Amino acid sequence: MRLLQEEILKENEQLFVFDPSEFRPESKEASQFRDYKKTPRLEIVRENYRLMYKNQTLEYAQKQKEAWCRFDHAEMSIMEALNEMNKLVDDSDPDVDVPNIMHAFQTAERIREKQPDKDWFHLTGLIHDLGKVMALWGQPQWATVGDTFPLGCRFANQIVFRELMEHNPDNEIEAYRTDTGIYTEGCGLKNVTMAWGHDEYLYQQSSLGGIVHDTISFILSMAHLSDNAPDIDALLPYYQSLCDKYCPGVFRW
């Protein structure tokens, strides 16, 4: 992971802002992507967010971080963890109803198509959802998948299904009702407690800190899908070589 971190830091100042539609499915207009109102999966997705907003408080997130950051559930290589993604379909995703391993390779290959010379970027696409392995060890999907958001401050209007956030118990805590809440302006994302889920878990597990985490999060929010079903067996040698280069060996999960 350290090599991957160094490569991202090296390229960080050269990164430019991509048109979000650049990595989206060719069969969809940009305005149709992540449409939470017209998805055929609306009932499943909405219920997942309802449970998330009902339960994801600052106190809950802090306790989950303490529990999961012991990394005492398994020891696996990156490819072994990816293989576990065959068992999971993300209940929060309005566009995808396939096992997450397919989504991982779709993301990586779409990035590879557009940025063929940045192998670290391809690998980032491949591993970006590995934190979802928590769901395979009994963690409910509402505490694993879905968009993340800051806790301990006023909930932003841009949050998906914002109306469901009215049921969050943190609304009753006066200190959390301002834009900055318990934080100071400009304190930095690393000092903000986010809703607990796969993004925060992978961030903590991989030790990718500071701007590395921010850059990955920004890039991958725009790099999620391709229509083409990847031939995973054919792609494995290439992505195994990237794992060997940037993040070899076994990791604690």
Buried (B, 14 or more C-beta within 10 A) or exposed (E): BEEBBEBBBEEEEEEEEBEBBBBBBEEBEEEEBBEBEEBEBEEBBBBBBBBBBBBBBBBBBBEBBEEBEEEEBBEBBBEBBBEBBEEBBBBBBBBBBEBBBBBBBBBBBBBBEEBEEBBBBBBBBBBBBBBBBBBBEEBBBBBBBBBBBBBBBBBEEEBBBBEBBEEBEBBEBEEBEEEEBBBEEEEEEEEBBBBBBBBBBBBBBBEBEEBBBBBBBEBBEBBBBBEEEBEBEEBEEBBEEBBEBBBEEEBEB
